[in-house]
Amino acid sequence: MGVSMYQRFVEIPSSLLEAETLDALLEVFVTRQGYDTTTEEGINDWTGDLKSQLGKGELVILHDIETETTEVMTLKQAKNFISGLG
């Protein structure tokens, strides 16, 4: 996606985040997507899968400079969200 995609958003490489910060962002994504998070093991399994997807480029971490929020999104979600703002 890259920084030039829309100047309001910056893609944050997961490698730049502290482990606890990355886990917290992924846990929010898991619950927002409606995955089963009834056990600690379930959350850990999902976050592990999501870290793999981040590594493959299937997920992105976007920071919105305007609202100062950071979100994990699928590539499709990010493209749809950004194109809806244009």
Helices and strands as residue ranges (DSSP letters): G 3-5, E 9-11, G 14-16, H 19-33, H 40-56, E 59-64, E 69-74, H 75-85
